[in-house]
Amino acid sequence: MDGQMMLCFPPPIRDNIDDFKVQTAKHPNLGSAPLRQHSEQSKDRASKRLSTESNGTSDGGVGSSTPVEVTALEESFRRFAIHGDTRATGKDMHGKNWSKLCKDCGVIDGKNITLTDVDIVFSKVKKKSCRAITYDEFKVALIDLAKKKYKEKTGEEAEAEVFKLIEGKTPVIAGVTRAVASPTVSRLTDPTKFTGSHKERFDDTGRGKGKAGRVDMVDTSGYVSGYKHRGSYEKKVNKPTEGKPM
């Protein structure tokens, strides 16, 4: 074949078709299900996580896919549950926050309900292997306390009264401690009454002198330290001579 060009042709189309049939036989759903984009898959996972969190269930748990409306009582439960703990999720409440809730919301009155009663009810409703109570156990504890707090009312009325005390409430945060103004404190913080070396650190108005009040400065004026008539000699010597006879 001297002097002739050799032409290269692609493999027969039939061979490609046969290979596709073999792959389709191994994976029957390969050609039937359309491929979804990565963004659509991420949206599905996010919506599933939000729905499970709103229902208080995890992946694989039993719960409705529709979000559940949070009541005022449950919202207060979550606020007190996460108080003082950055790692808390708001799904359960420890004994310390439970006691604070009862105190801040007025459940503890010192007569019918005391701090001891609150601790006893907490230990009663929680599971033995747990150190916190869930929202359902929280409501059971409140119903138990309502019977003792409102003895003259029926069960439903007492329960409603206790729920009203907690609904919409948030943890009470203690303010910054203020200094108490007393004569002793005022005397100790008044620089005009300081003596000794401490007096030299402030001027007559009570303002600090800075470095001059901390470092021994050499006085070259010739006067004794603390002399009250300092500078009076120069005034006498340098009196004006106008009007006097020569």
C-alpha atoms as one frame of an Amber mdcrd trajectory, in Angstrom:
protein
   0.000   0.000   0.000   2.797   2.356  -0.917   1.682   5.891  -1.605  -1.763
   5.396  -0.063  -3.060   6.973   3.172  -4.383   4.669   5.841  -7.687   5.852
   7.267  -8.701   5.096  10.907 -12.389   4.532  11.598 -14.043   4.525  15.055
 -15.226   1.200  16.431 -18.640   0.058  15.297 -21.587   1.663  17.053 -23.021
  -1.754  17.761 -20.173  -2.515  20.184 -21.038   0.577  22.279 -24.690  -0.388
  22.372 -23.798  -3.872  23.597 -21.656  -2.425  26.403 -24.514  -0.142  27.492
 -26.904  -3.105  27.644 -24.480  -5.006  29.879 -24.192  -2.045  32.311 -27.978
  -1.614  32.326 -28.452  -5.284  33.176 -26.107  -4.990  36.167 -27.749  -1.762
  37.420 -31.420  -1.763  36.408 -32.164   1.619  38.045 -29.302   3.413  36.339
 -31.276   4.615  33.389 -34.721   4.954  34.993 -33.977   7.357  37.946 -32.871
  10.869  36.914 -29.796  12.205  38.676 -30.374  15.079  41.097 -27.991  17.942
  41.585 -25.930  18.228  44.755 -27.762  21.395  45.842 -31.118  19.588  45.777
 -29.766  16.778  47.949 -28.438  19.310  50.498 -31.831  21.006  50.671 -33.547
  17.681  51.351 -31.154  16.858  54.203 -31.594  20.334  55.753 -35.395  20.146
  55.606 -35.325  16.691  57.177 -33.099  17.898  60.033 -35.312  20.905  60.758
 -38.447  18.802  60.791 -36.962  16.242  63.171 -35.614  18.935  65.508 -38.981
  20.680  65.651 -40.636  17.418  66.687 -37.933  16.475  69.181 -37.013  13.324
  67.208 -33.747  12.211  65.645 -33.009  10.426  62.399 -34.789   7.136  62.431
 -37.137   8.180  65.248 -40.902   8.329  65.191 -42.396  11.747  64.575 -44.387
  13.834  62.167 -42.623  15.661  59.355 -44.627  18.848  60.004 -43.185  21.399
  62.485 -44.862  21.589  65.886 -45.779  24.980  67.351 -43.879  25.752  70.547
 -46.097  26.836  73.436 -45.238  29.603  75.888 -44.642  27.033  78.622 -42.221
  25.032  76.497 -40.400  28.197  75.432 -39.831  29.104  79.088 -38.650  25.558
  79.732 -36.028  25.869  76.996 -34.834  29.268  78.212 -34.257  28.003  81.736
 -32.782  24.724  80.444 -29.955  26.483  78.564 -29.311  29.113  81.241 -25.662
  29.120  82.311 -24.708  26.203  80.028 -23.428  26.910  76.518 -23.545  23.209
  75.617 -27.201  22.735  76.598 -29.682  21.957  73.809 -32.859  22.969  75.642
 -34.373  19.485  75.454 -33.719  18.620  79.106 -33.216  20.520  82.357 -30.826
  19.872  85.234 -31.755  20.145  88.878 -30.004  23.479  89.399 -31.951  25.183
  86.608 -35.157  23.500  87.772 -34.734  25.029  91.219 -33.988  28.433  89.675
 -37.125  28.247  87.544 -39.293  27.499  90.575 -37.672  30.347  92.490 -37.729
  32.999  89.725 -41.307  32.206  88.663 -42.735  32.250  92.186 -43.554  28.558
  92.469 -41.621  28.467  95.734 -43.561  30.497  98.292 -41.869  29.314 101.500
 -45.157  27.995 102.906 -46.848  25.369 100.748 -43.854  24.909  98.431 -40.268
  25.028  99.679 -36.917  24.337  98.066 -36.939  20.876  99.629 -40.288  20.080
  98.002 -38.910  21.149  94.631 -35.873  18.865  94.994 -38.025  15.915  96.058
 -40.337  16.261  93.072 -37.370  16.532  90.706 -35.899  13.263  91.998 -39.326
  11.662  91.803 -40.094  12.377  88.140 -36.644  11.934  86.580 -35.295   8.588
  85.441 -32.869   6.890  87.807 -30.043   6.809  85.253 -30.472  10.464  84.236
 -29.485  13.723  85.869 -31.998  15.870  83.978 -35.700  15.880  83.174 -37.406
  16.179  79.800 -40.239  18.542  78.970 -42.876  15.863  79.604 -41.353  15.050
  82.989 -41.206  18.781  83.664 -44.983  19.077  83.252 -45.558  16.100  85.527
 -43.430  17.771  88.207 -45.411  21.004  87.883 -48.711  19.170  88.242 -47.416
  17.509  91.402 -46.381  20.876  92.853 -49.679  22.478  91.813 -51.621  20.084
  94.044 -49.617  21.233  97.070 -49.542  24.925  96.183 -53.253  25.324  95.399
 -54.970  22.886  97.719 -58.342  24.673  97.584 -58.619  24.345  93.770 -59.323
  21.407  91.516 -56.587  19.588  89.641 -57.131  21.379  86.327 -57.436  24.802
  87.954 -54.275  24.293  90.021 -52.407  23.091  86.951 -53.489  26.159  84.958
 -52.390  28.503  87.769 -48.912  26.989  87.955 -48.516  27.126  84.178 -49.430
  30.841  84.228 -46.601  31.495  86.676 -44.044  30.100  84.225 -45.385  30.966
  80.769 -43.355  33.701  79.082 -40.825  33.977  81.921 -37.041  34.145  81.493
 -34.205  33.529  83.985 -33.497  36.428  86.308 -29.910  37.611  85.905 -28.395
  39.192  88.988 -27.014  42.701  88.486 -23.535  43.962  89.224 -22.873  44.513
  92.915 -22.683  48.207  93.703 -20.340  49.728  96.247 -22.061  50.898  99.398
 -21.439  54.566 100.162 -20.386  54.828 103.791 -18.397  57.416 105.757 -15.556
  54.951 106.274 -15.219  54.198 102.575 -15.490  57.878 101.657 -12.731  58.785
 104.108 -10.424  56.092 102.771 -10.949  57.161  99.161 -10.625  60.921  99.766
  -7.068  61.918  98.663  -7.287  65.287 100.453  -7.131  63.455 103.782  -4.106
  61.317 102.933  -0.930  61.813 104.963   2.739  60.963 104.619   4.094  59.848
 101.265   0.585  59.105  99.943  -0.314  62.774 100.225   2.479  63.723  97.829
   0.899  61.667  95.044  -2.100  64.020  94.713  -2.499  67.768  94.297  -4.887
  70.055  96.201  -7.842  69.131  93.960  -7.329  65.383  94.484  -5.895  64.764
  91.032  -2.926  62.432  90.763   0.452  63.966  89.961   1.611  61.002  87.939
   5.362  60.402  87.917   6.010  63.444  90.065   4.030  61.828  92.867   5.814
  58.484  92.656   9.442  59.472  92.079  11.591  61.497  94.474  12.139  64.776
  92.674  15.171  66.921  93.727  14.066  70.321  94.985  16.660  72.975  94.100
  14.643  76.010  95.228  16.527  76.281  98.524  13.396  76.121 100.672  12.694
  73.539 103.325  10.079  70.983 102.333   6.633  72.079 103.504   7.573  75.754
 104.026   4.321  77.754 103.751   5.820  81.167 102.877   7.705  79.906  99.902
   8.388  82.715  97.390   7.606  85.538  99.822  11.264  86.706 100.005  11.445
  87.298  96.273   8.312  89.437  96.458   9.796  91.603  99.210  13.108  92.078
  97.424  11.570  92.796  94.050   9.060  95.414  95.258   8.416  98.231  92.755
  10.280 101.535  93.537   7.890 103.891  91.718   6.818 107.012  93.687   9.708
 106.853  96.177  12.236 109.749  96.353  15.689 109.064  95.069
